[in-house]
Amino acid sequence: MLLLIERVCFGEKEWDLFVLSMTWPATLCKFSKLYNKDHQRCITSDMWEIHGLWPSLSNGARSPEYCNISHSFSPDEIRDILSKLEKYWADELPGKNKYQFWKHEWEKHGRCATVVKATGTELKYFNTTIALRLKYDVDRMLSSADIKPGRSYKLLDIKKAVSRKTGAMPRVLCGIYKRKAWISQLQICMNKDFKVTNCPSPKSSSEADYPDNKKKTLPPSDRCFDMVFYTEKVNTS
């Protein structure tokens, strides 16, 4: 009970930043198969997928979580946008319950965003996040800079490709395997009015958070190196 109270109270702290976090599925799938025998199934999307929209702190400190516990998750609230969710915000480690990942993201992050009108309800939160994903199309940003899967690139070139389109520097996170940094997540930061701003440097290394993932070996496990590997798309054949 003490742990729950601490988490809820922490969630009430003022936050000033949204982090739109997107996952590169091919890296997640690679690390899932390497390290977690319980998750041999993984997402087969060939585009950048939403991981979440997270209320955060611009000073890089730990972000609020599990706020407003009275706002429970309801599948009925998002049933009308299910096809969009399945396309742009698919469960990255598919399980038996197709709503599990969205439930997790709403309860951990979305409920902290209810103080902002555009994300004030469960439906608004998911709809707004999808709209942001479509507006900031990472696949198009990178390909327009001739950055394509299957090669290594300078981390700064990845960031500049996004910055040219958004006007601010993103944060890139990686999974580390055999001394190589695999691009895992790309994050675009914005204030509560959804104006894009430079992402702060985190004060500690980050880990992906997936429902029922007991092992903390899936990326991002650390910050990237100066050179990063943008792995090939998942083979869906």
One Martini backbone bead per residue (centre of mass of N, CA, C, O) as a GRO file, in nm:
protein
  237
    1MET     BB    1   0.056   0.063  -0.020
    2LEU     BB    2   0.292   0.260  -0.003
    3LEU     BB    3   0.372   0.245  -0.300
    4LEU     BB    4   0.110   0.356  -0.417
    5ILE     BB    5   0.114   0.631  -0.276
    6GLU     BB    6   0.381   0.731  -0.392
    7ARG     BB    7   0.296   0.720  -0.691
    8VAL     BB    8   0.051   0.907  -0.675
    9CYS     BB    9   0.187   1.155  -0.546
   10PHE     BB   10   0.397   1.193  -0.767
   11GLY     BB   11   0.179   1.246  -0.997
   12GLU     BB   12   0.102   1.546  -0.878
   13LYS     BB   13   0.321   1.671  -1.002
   14GLU     BB   14   0.450   1.901  -1.187
   15TRP     BB   15   0.438   1.937  -1.540
   16ASP     BB   16   0.606   2.045  -1.883
   17LEU     BB   17   0.607   1.770  -2.067
   18PHE     BB   18   0.602   1.609  -2.375
   19VAL     BB   19   0.651   1.261  -2.481
   20LEU     BB   20   0.703   1.130  -2.797
   21SER     BB   21   0.715   0.783  -2.827
   22MET     BB   22   0.909   0.579  -3.058
   23THR     BB   23   0.926   0.264  -3.220
   24TRP     BB   24   1.153   0.021  -3.346
   25PRO     BB   25   1.052  -0.296  -3.414
   26ALA     BB   26   1.313  -0.448  -3.508
   27THR     BB   27   1.468  -0.411  -3.242
   28LEU     BB   28   1.270  -0.535  -3.048
   29CYS     BB   29   1.263  -0.812  -3.183
   30LYS     BB   30   1.559  -0.881  -3.154
   31PHE     BB   31   1.573  -0.862  -2.837
   32SER     BB   32   1.350  -1.059  -2.772
   33LYS     BB   33   1.491  -1.313  -2.902
   34LEU     BB   34   1.758  -1.297  -2.735
   35TYR     BB   35   1.629  -1.255  -2.411
   36ASN     BB   36   1.308  -1.355  -2.445
   37LYS     BB   37   1.140  -1.654  -2.445
   38ASP     BB   38   0.840  -1.542  -2.380
   39HIS     BB   39   0.885  -1.338  -2.656
   40GLN     BB   40   0.856  -1.450  -2.973
   41ARG     BB   41   0.648  -1.250  -3.014
   42CYS     BB   42   0.622  -0.980  -3.256
   43ILE     BB   43   0.615  -0.710  -3.414
   44THR     BB   44   0.556  -0.645  -3.790
   45SER     BB   45   0.614  -0.367  -3.836
   46ASP     BB   46   0.748  -0.113  -4.091
   47MET     BB   47   0.708   0.114  -3.869
   48TRP     BB   48   0.676   0.362  -3.668
   49GLU     BB   49   0.575   0.331  -3.331
   50ILE     BB   50   0.388   0.384  -3.073
   51HIS     BB   51   0.441   0.405  -2.722
   52GLY     BB   52   0.395   0.719  -2.621
   53LEU     BB   53   0.250   0.978  -2.402
   54TRP     BB   54   0.458   1.174  -2.177
   55PRO     BB   55   0.457   1.309  -1.893
   56SER     BB   56   0.710   1.556  -1.804
   57LEU     BB   57   1.042   1.673  -1.725
   58SER     BB   58   1.268   1.921  -1.831
   59ASN     BB   59   1.506   1.829  -1.615
   60GLY     BB   60   1.510   1.493  -1.640
   61ALA     BB   61   1.343   1.383  -1.438
   62ARG     BB   62   1.125   1.207  -1.296
   63SER     BB   63   0.819   1.107  -1.390
   64PRO     BB   64   0.500   1.093  -1.387
   65GLU     BB   65   0.274   0.846  -1.226
   66TYR     BB   66  -0.027   0.723  -1.163
   67CYS     BB   67  -0.266   0.908  -1.195
   68ASN     BB   68  -0.583   0.928  -1.142
   69ILE     BB   69  -0.719   0.637  -1.040
   70SER     BB   70  -1.028   0.688  -1.124
   71HIS     BB   71  -0.923   0.658  -1.430
   72SER     BB   72  -1.022   0.407  -1.583
   73PHE     BB   73  -1.002   0.164  -1.807
   74SER     BB   74  -1.184   0.161  -2.137
   75PRO     BB   75  -1.251  -0.003  -2.426
   76ASP     BB   76  -1.504   0.166  -2.521
   77GLU     BB   77  -1.356   0.445  -2.566
   78ILE     BB   78  -1.167   0.305  -2.827
   79ARG     BB   79  -1.337   0.144  -3.042
   80ASP     BB   80  -1.354   0.364  -3.284
   81ILE     BB   81  -1.007   0.354  -3.297
   82LEU     BB   82  -0.884   0.067  -3.338
   83SER     BB   83  -0.750   0.073  -3.622
   84LYS     BB   84  -0.544   0.295  -3.551
   85LEU     BB   85  -0.407   0.154  -3.316
   86GLU     BB   86  -0.316  -0.104  -3.473
   87LYS     BB   87  -0.129   0.066  -3.665
   88TYR     BB   88   0.024   0.300  -3.461
   89TRP     BB   89  -0.033   0.126  -3.158
   90ALA     BB   90   0.093  -0.141  -3.124
   91ASP     BB   91   0.163  -0.425  -2.982
   92GLU     BB   92   0.500  -0.505  -2.924
   93LEU     BB   93   0.406  -0.765  -2.732
   94PRO     BB   94   0.204  -0.987  -2.801
   95GLY     BB   95  -0.099  -1.094  -2.657
   96LYS     BB   96  -0.408  -1.193  -2.549
   97ASN     BB   97  -0.450  -0.886  -2.478
   98LYS     BB   98  -0.508  -0.614  -2.687
   99TYR     BB   99  -0.542  -0.390  -2.437
  100GLN     BB  100  -0.290  -0.393  -2.250
  101PHE     BB  101  -0.104  -0.163  -2.354
  102TRP     BB  102  -0.309   0.071  -2.339
  103LYS     BB  103  -0.368   0.043  -2.042
  104HIS     BB  104  -0.082   0.100  -1.946
  105GLU     BB  105  -0.050   0.385  -2.075
  106TRP     BB  106  -0.289   0.516  -1.935
  107GLU     BB  107  -0.221   0.455  -1.632
  108LYS     BB  108   0.077   0.572  -1.633
  109HIS     BB  109   0.027   0.844  -1.833
  110GLY     BB  110  -0.259   0.952  -1.925
  111ARG     BB  111  -0.370   1.040  -1.638
  112CYS     BB  112  -0.156   1.283  -1.626
  113ALA     BB  113  -0.302   1.440  -1.891
  114THR     BB  114  -0.592   1.557  -1.788
  115VAL     BB  115  -0.505   1.871  -1.755
  116VAL     BB  116  -0.533   1.855  -2.062
  117LYS     BB  117  -0.767   1.899  -2.294
  118ALA     BB  118  -0.653   1.714  -2.539
  119THR     BB  119  -0.606   1.481  -2.279
  120GLY     BB  120  -0.873   1.455  -2.075
  121THR     BB  121  -0.925   1.175  -2.205
  122GLU     BB  122  -0.895   0.875  -2.328
  123LEU     BB  123  -0.971   0.943  -2.620
  124LYS     BB  124  -0.803   1.202  -2.648
  125TYR     BB  125  -0.529   1.082  -2.592
  126PHE     BB  126  -0.520   0.883  -2.835
  127ASN     BB  127  -0.592   1.079  -3.063
  128THR     BB  128  -0.363   1.286  -3.019
  129THR     BB  129  -0.127   1.090  -3.054
  130ILE     BB  130  -0.189   1.007  -3.344
  131ALA     BB  131  -0.174   1.293  -3.464
  132LEU     BB  132   0.127   1.331  -3.393
  133ARG     BB  133   0.236   1.092  -3.555
  134LEU     BB  134   0.137   1.207  -3.831
  135LYS     BB  135   0.286   1.479  -3.817
  136TYR     BB  136   0.546   1.305  -3.705
  137ASP     BB  137   0.706   1.146  -3.958
  138VAL     BB  138   0.976   0.955  -3.925
  139ASP     BB  139   1.003   0.797  -4.184
  140ARG     BB  140   1.010   1.053  -4.365
  141MET     BB  141   1.240   1.209  -4.233
  142LEU     BB  142   1.462   0.996  -4.286
  143SER     BB  143   1.426   0.936  -4.592
  144SER     BB  144   1.473   1.239  -4.682
  145ALA     BB  145   1.786   1.190  -4.560
  146ASP     BB  146   1.882   0.900  -4.645
  147ILE     BB  147   1.761   0.722  -4.401
  148LYS     BB  148   1.805   0.372  -4.385
  149PRO     BB  149   1.764   0.063  -4.337
  150GLY     BB  150   2.083  -0.127  -4.279
  151ARG     BB  151   2.251   0.106  -4.132
  152SER     BB  152   2.496   0.327  -4.033
  153TYR     BB  153   2.499   0.624  -3.817
  154LYS     BB  154   2.500   0.926  -3.714
  155LEU     BB  155   2.341   1.053  -3.456
  156LEU     BB  156   2.331   1.351  -3.552
  157ASP     BB  157   2.187   1.289  -3.824
  158ILE     BB  158   1.926   1.191  -3.704
  159LYS     BB  159   1.854   1.448  -3.546
  160LYS     BB  160   1.863   1.648  -3.788
  161ALA     BB  161   1.634   1.520  -3.956
  162VAL     BB  162   1.419   1.597  -3.743
  163SER     BB  163   1.481   1.898  -3.688
  164ARG     BB  164   1.411   2.006  -3.976
  165LYS     BB  165   1.090   1.936  -3.924
  166THR     BB  166   1.048   2.051  -3.604
  167GLY     BB  167   1.280   2.257  -3.466
  168ALA     BB  168   1.400   2.013  -3.288
  169MET     BB  169   1.559   1.809  -3.064
  170PRO     BB  170   1.582   1.490  -3.016
  171ARG     BB  171   1.556   1.163  -2.877
  172VAL     BB  172   1.782   0.884  -2.862
  173LEU     BB  173   1.746   0.531  -2.832
  174CYS     BB  174   1.911   0.225  -2.718
  175GLY     BB  175   2.044  -0.088  -2.790
  176ILE     BB  176   2.290  -0.306  -2.652
  177TYR     BB  177   2.502  -0.506  -2.885
  178LYS     BB  178   2.807  -0.585  -2.927
  179ARG     BB  179   2.893  -0.270  -2.920
  180LYS     BB  180   2.608  -0.191  -3.039
  181ALA     BB  181   2.383   0.064  -3.148
  182TRP     BB  182   2.036   0.031  -3.144
  183ILE     BB  183   1.773   0.162  -3.266
  184SER     BB  184   1.463   0.213  -3.072
  185GLN     BB  185   1.409   0.523  -2.992
  186LEU     BB  186   1.200   0.817  -3.060
  187GLN     BB  187   1.190   1.157  -2.930
  188ILE     BB  188   0.936   1.405  -2.897
  189CYS     BB  189   0.919   1.733  -2.774
  190MET     BB  190   0.665   1.913  -2.570
  191ASN     BB  191   0.449   2.116  -2.467
  192LYS     BB  192   0.122   2.177  -2.355
  193ASP     BB  193   0.085   2.319  -2.660
  194PHE     BB  194   0.259   2.144  -2.872
  195LYS     BB  195   0.545   2.264  -2.871
  196VAL     BB  196   0.838   2.212  -2.998
  197THR     BB  197   1.127   2.083  -2.821
  198ASN     BB  198   1.397   2.022  -2.668
  199CYS     BB  199   1.537   1.752  -2.545
  200PRO     BB  200   1.628   1.629  -2.264
  201SER     BB  201   1.856   1.495  -2.062
  202PRO     BB  202   1.885   1.225  -1.900
  203LYS     BB  203   1.990   1.127  -1.569
  204SER     BB  204   1.933   0.840  -1.684
  205SER     BB  205   1.889   0.550  -1.787
  206SER     BB  206   1.676   0.372  -2.004
  207GLU     BB  207   1.362   0.186  -2.002
  208ALA     BB  208   1.153  -0.019  -2.110
  209ASP     BB  209   0.784  -0.056  -2.081
  210TYR     BB  210   0.626  -0.370  -2.039
  211PRO     BB  211   0.388  -0.573  -2.009
  212ASP     BB  212   0.503  -0.854  -1.842
  213ASN     BB  213   0.808  -0.767  -1.829
  214LYS     BB  214   1.053  -0.916  -1.629
  215LYS     BB  215   1.275  -0.826  -1.823
  216LYS     BB  216   1.547  -0.570  -1.851
  217THR     BB  217   1.655  -0.620  -2.182
  218LEU     BB  218   1.494  -0.429  -2.329
  219PRO     BB  219   1.466  -0.176  -2.520
  220PRO     BB  220   1.600   0.076  -2.381
  221SER     BB  221   1.929   0.063  -2.205
  222ASP     BB  222   2.060   0.322  -2.345
  223ARG     BB  223   2.260   0.525  -2.472
  224CYS     BB  224   2.407   0.631  -2.742
  225PHE     BB  225   2.624   0.642  -2.981
  226ASP     BB  226   2.775   0.806  -3.238
  227MET     BB  227   2.704   0.529  -3.357
  228VAL     BB  228   2.425   0.383  -3.540
  229PHE     BB  229   2.182   0.122  -3.578
  230TYR     BB  230   1.953   0.065  -3.857
  231THR     BB  231   1.758  -0.173  -3.879
  232GLU     BB  232   1.590  -0.382  -4.035
  233LYS     BB  233   1.308  -0.479  -4.128
  234VAL     BB  234   1.062  -0.675  -4.071
  235ASN     BB  235   0.987  -0.997  -4.163
  236THR     BB  236   0.654  -1.076  -4.302
  237SER     BB  237   0.681  -1.360  -4.477
   0.00000   0.00000   0.00000
